[in-house]
Amino acid sequence: MPPRDDENRRAAALSYKQGYYAPVVIASGKGVVAEAIIACAHEAGVYVHESPELVKLLMQVDNDQFIPPELYRAVAEVLVWLYAMENEGL
């Protein structure tokens, strides 16, 4: 996917490791940074879920910080979607 050169484009990346009590925001940004985050995800074979409302909220969380409890349900719904996408072909 070529970059869209859209300064309004936003992206956030999450990571979850066993033993963590919640996912961690590992990257977030807008414009060129957002495009780089999305490109890295595609290169790594990671599905990209588009939810402007959730991204807006995740961008308020500092990098390397756990998501707040208020976002648990929304992120859980994305994880359910991701699980379904990964297991669709099984």
N, C-alpha and C positions, 0 to 999 in steps of 0.2 A: 504494500500500500504506500503510495507516494505521500510525502508530507503535504498537509493541506494549507500551510502558511496561515493559520487561523489563530489569532491571538486570544480568541474567546474559547478555544478548545482547552479543556482541562482533563487531567488524569491523576489518579492516585493508585498506588500499588500497595497491596497488603501481603504480609507473610504470617504464617502460623506454624509454629513448631511444637512438637509434643512437649508437654510440661508448661507451656504458656497458658495463662488463664484466658487470654483473648488474642485476636490477631493484632499485629503491629503495622502501623503505616511505615513503609520503608522508602517511599518516594511519592512526591506530589509536585505538580507544577502546571503551568498553563503555556499555551503557544508552542514554541519549539521544544520546550522541556516536556510538555505533555505528549507531543508527537514522538519524542525519543523514548519515553516510558512505554508507549503503545508499541513502537517498533521493537523494543527489547522483548516485550511480552510475546509478540508474534514470532520473533526469531527463536525464542525459547520454547515455542509450542504451547504457550499459555493462552487459554481462552480469554478474550476481552469482553467484559460485560459493560454495556453503556447505560449508565443511570446518572444523568446530570445532577439530580437532586442529592443522591448519595455522595457523589464526588465532591459537590460543594461542601457537604458536611465533613467529609474526610479531610479536605484541605484545611480545615480549622484545627486538625490534630497535628502536632509537631512530628517530624520524622523521628523514627525509633521510639515512638510512644504507643502504648496500647490504645485501641479504640475505646471510647467511653461506653459505659453500660447502655446508654440511650441508643447506641447504634448496633447493639448485639443482634436484635431481631432482623434489621435490614441486611446486615452482613450475613447472617445465617441463611436468609432467603437467597442471597447471591451464591453462597456455598452449596445450597441444595441444587440450584440451577447448574453450577459448575460440575457437581457430581453427576447430574443427569447427562450433561454434555459429554463428559469423559466416558460414561458407560453406555452411551447411546448405541454404539456398534456391537455391544456384547450380546 
